[in-house]
Structure formats: structure tokens, C-alpha cells
Amino acid sequence: MNKNYKQNLKTRNIKENTTKTKYLEKNNKEYVVKHDSTLLEYLISDLHFSRNNAKGLLSHHVIAINGAPTSQFDFPLVKDDVLIVASHPIKSKKRSDLPIIFEDEYIIAIDKPYGLLSVASDKEKNSTAYRMVSDYLKEKDRKSRIYVVHRLDKETSGVLIFAKNEKIKDMFQDSWNELVTKRGYYAVVEGVMEKKSDRITNYLRMNNLNLMYVTKPSKDSYKCITEYSVIKENEKNSLLDVNILTGRKNQIRVTLGSLNHYVLGDDKYGEPPNPINRLCLHAYELDIKNPITNKTYILKSKIPNIFYELVKK
């Protein structure tokens, strides 16, 4: 037997499965919800399915909202939800291993692993934190749904919260900077910091590649405030405790990179070493006030132990 036969067969199967997946994804249809509604009524009144066809789609489990499957006819839709009509059934998954930090009637907070999207993207609909949390809650109550409050980059791990009702989601988003009292991150950067602690104020803009960069103050730039202090360092790397006072896109990565101390593994903004095959950025604490109860949530995630390995003497 050809010694490469098994490898060739494996490669062929991968190609065939990939082609099939791409075909199915290509034949999915997506609709951005234009106004609040219930699922069945939206399928009928806005997408012009007959009542029987709409019920058929739900009973065949081919409907997903923001990547999370549902067959609930009165599922509440809100403006800007992404409604997916798939070409094949979408099955819910049991989530016994969901890394929950905290949960009450208002929010659920998880310790998001690195490499996992917060919400669906153009290329990925199913493997997201949103889908994981949604599947978990639907096991307990099929009528439950979650709402996006904020996001973490795919490459960043740590504390991520979702709201359990639209009212508190809106309250969080409308007064985010007033309600959040701490956004703490651990970052491992290349090099030795000249200043062992600092408060940096700069301005960011986005280029045509959707990348942020430091610029001069203008009506098109966003003020950005970042504080850091060195926890531990060696001759190659520094472990930083970073606190952001503004929530700009890629704020930490761009700010530290502008000091020529790129976050390890960040090939988006620089070319630093990537010794552990991940971005060395972890959201370790989010302190946020519940605007309904006035209770302050102090939500924490442990630092990845491997971060310490990178700054051993």
C-alpha cells in the first residue's frame, strides 16, 4: 500500500467536508432585523413567508438568531439582530463546561477563552461566546435570550458579560462609562518598560483597513486614556497591569505598540514574538454598577499562569 495513502485520504476528506460546509454556509440566508418584533410575526410580515412555511422553518430547526438556534415562535427580536435561515437543521449543544463567573436575573458573566469570538462575524456564526451562553440558558428556560453589552477581541481572554433583558442592556450601553468603574487587563509586552507606571492620553483613528492608529486630536479622532504598572519583568518581556478609562477598539494593543512595546502575539499591529501561540492579553476584572439595583458587580478572572512563565528571571 502507498505509504501516503492514509494521508491523501485524510486530505481528500478534509477538502470534501470543507467544500460541503462552504456550500451549506453559502446557501444560508441572513436578514438584519429592522425593528422589534416576535420571530413568527417577523417571518410572516417582514420576510413574507406564509404562516405555514414560517411554522415549518421553526419546526425543522433551521432558524438562528445571532448564530444561536431557536424554534420558539414568540422569540423576542430586537432591531439589528441577525436572523439566519439555514439550509440544514441547527442543533443546540449542551454547555456543561461553560466557564461561568457570575449569574443572576440581570446578567451572566463568563471567562471567555482566547480564540473564541464574542459574537458572530461574517465568517463564523456558530463558534461564539454568544452561542455558548445562549445554548446554556435555553437548557434551563427555552424562552430565555441574551443581549450583547460589550465585546472582547477573539484573541483576548477574560471577563465578558451579557444582559438577560433588553432594558438593562440599553441602560448599560447608554451609560457604560459612568457605570463601569474598572476595566483591568494583564498584558505581556516585549521589552523592558522605561517607566514602571504611567498614565497615557492619546487619540486614535481608524484607517481604511479597520485598524486603529495614534493621531493628533481632531473631530475625527477618539480620546483614549490608558494606565499601566509593571508587575514583573525580565530582560525580554514585561508583565503589566493595565487599566483603561476609555473603551476604544484595540486601545491597549495600539497604545502599548505606540511605545514600541507590542503585546506578545499581536501580529495585527506589530511583529512581536509569539511564544505561546496566542495574544498575551487577558481581561481580569470588570467592575460595573447595576443601574436597576445599584449593586456593583466585581467580576474577576485569574491570570493565565503561562503569563508568569514569560517573565521569569
DANOR-V51665 format. One record per backbone hydrogen bond with DSSP energy under -1.0 kcal/mol. CO is the residue of the C=O (numbers start at 1). NH is the residue of the N-H. E is the energy in kcal/mol with one decimal. If there is no record, write none. Layout:
co=(CO & CO)
nh=(NH & NH)
e=(E & E)
//
This chain:
co=(2 & 4 & 5 & 6 & 7 & 8 & 9 & 10 & 11 & 12 & 13 & 14 & 15 & 16 & 17 & 18 & 19 & 20 & 21 & 22 & 23 & 25 & 29 & 31 & 33 & 37 & 38 & 39 & 40 & 41 & 42 & 42 & 43 & 50 & 51 & 52 & 53 & 54 & 55 & 56 & 57 & 58 & 61 & 62 & 63 & 64 & 65 & 68 & 72 & 73 & 75 & 77 & 78 & 81 & 82 & 83 & 84 & 85 & 95 & 98 & 99 & 102 & 106 & 107 & 108 & 109 & 109 & 110 & 112 & 113 & 117 & 118 & 124 & 126 & 128 & 129 & 130 & 131 & 132 & 133 & 134 & 135 & 137 & 141 & 147 & 153 & 154 & 157 & 158 & 160 & 162 & 163 & 165 & 166 & 167 & 168 & 169 & 170 & 171 & 175 & 176 & 179 & 182 & 183 & 184 & 184 & 185 & 186 & 187 & 188 & 189 & 196 & 198 & 200 & 202 & 203 & 204 & 205 & 207 & 211 & 213 & 218 & 222 & 224 & 225 & 226 & 227 & 228 & 229 & 232 & 236 & 237 & 238 & 239 & 239 & 240 & 241 & 242 & 243 & 248 & 250 & 251 & 252 & 253 & 254 & 256 & 257 & 262 & 263 & 264 & 265 & 266 & 273 & 274 & 279 & 280 & 281 & 282 & 282 & 283 & 284 & 285 & 286 & 287 & 287 & 288 & 290 & 295 & 297 & 299 & 304 & 305 & 308)
nh=(5 & 8 & 9 & 10 & 11 & 12 & 13 & 14 & 15 & 16 & 17 & 18 & 19 & 20 & 21 & 22 & 23 & 24 & 25 & 26 & 27 & 28 & 85 & 83 & 80 & 77 & 42 & 43 & 44 & 45 & 46 & 47 & 49 & 54 & 55 & 56 & 57 & 58 & 59 & 60 & 62 & 61 & 90 & 86 & 70 & 84 & 68 & 65 & 75 & 40 & 39 & 37 & 81 & 33 & 66 & 31 & 64 & 29 & 98 & 100 & 111 & 109 & 164 & 104 & 162 & 101 & 102 & 160 & 158 & 116 & 129 & 130 & 121 & 128 & 132 & 133 & 134 & 135 & 136 & 137 & 138 & 139 & 141 & 144 & 163 & 156 & 115 & 283 & 112 & 110 & 108 & 147 & 169 & 170 & 171 & 172 & 173 & 174 & 175 & 179 & 180 & 289 & 287 & 244 & 284 & 285 & 242 & 282 & 240 & 264 & 238 & 230 & 228 & 226 & 224 & 215 & 222 & 213 & 210 & 207 & 205 & 221 & 204 & 202 & 245 & 200 & 243 & 198 & 241 & 239 & 191 & 234 & 189 & 231 & 232 & 187 & 229 & 185 & 227 & 251 & 254 & 255 & 256 & 257 & 258 & 261 & 260 & 190 & 266 & 280 & 267 & 270 & 265 & 277 & 281 & 188 & 157 & 186 & 284 & 159 & 301 & 184 & 299 & 181 & 182 & 297 & 294 & 290 & 288 & 286 & 307 & 308 & 311)
e=(-2.2 & -2.9 & -2.8 & -2.5 & -2.6 & -2.5 & -2.6 & -2.2 & -2.4 & -2.6 & -2.8 & -2.6 & -2.5 & -2.3 & -2.6 & -2.7 & -2.2 & -2.6 & -2.9 & -2.4 & -1.5 & -1.1 & -3.0 & -3.3 & -3.1 & -3.2 & -2.3 & -2.4 & -1.8 & -3.2 & -1.8 & -1.8 & -2.6 & -2.9 & -2.4 & -2.0 & -2.3 & -1.8 & -2.5 & -1.6 & -1.8 & -1.3 & -3.5 & -3.2 & -2.1 & -3.2 & -2.0 & -2.9 & -1.5 & -2.8 & -1.9 & -1.7 & -2.1 & -3.1 & -3.2 & -2.4 & -2.0 & -2.5 & -1.1 & -2.1 & -2.8 & -3.2 & -2.8 & -2.3 & -2.3 & -3.0 & -1.5 & -2.1 & -2.2 & -1.1 & -3.0 & -1.8 & -3.0 & -1.9 & -2.1 & -2.7 & -2.5 & -2.7 & -2.0 & -2.4 & -2.2 & -1.1 & -2.3 & -2.1 & -2.4 & -1.3 & -2.7 & -3.4 & -2.8 & -2.8 & -2.1 & -2.3 & -1.6 & -2.5 & -2.0 & -2.6 & -2.5 & -2.6 & -1.4 & -2.3 & -2.4 & -2.0 & -2.2 & -1.8 & -1.1 & -1.7 & -3.4 & -2.5 & -3.4 & -2.7 & -2.3 & -2.8 & -2.3 & -2.6 & -2.7 & -2.8 & -2.5 & -2.2 & -1.9 & -2.8 & -2.2 & -1.3 & -2.3 & -2.5 & -2.3 & -3.5 & -2.7 & -2.1 & -2.8 & -3.3 & -4.1 & -2.3 & -2.7 & -3.2 & -1.2 & -2.0 & -1.5 & -3.1 & -2.9 & -1.8 & -2.5 & -2.5 & -2.5 & -1.6 & -1.9 & -2.1 & -1.9 & -2.1 & -2.0 & -2.6 & -1.4 & -1.2 & -2.0 & -1.0 & -1.8 & -1.9 & -1.6 & -2.8 & -1.1 & -2.4 & -2.4 & -2.4 & -2.3 & -2.3 & -1.2 & -3.2 & -2.7 & -3.8 & -2.0 & -2.4 & -2.1 & -1.0 & -1.5)
//
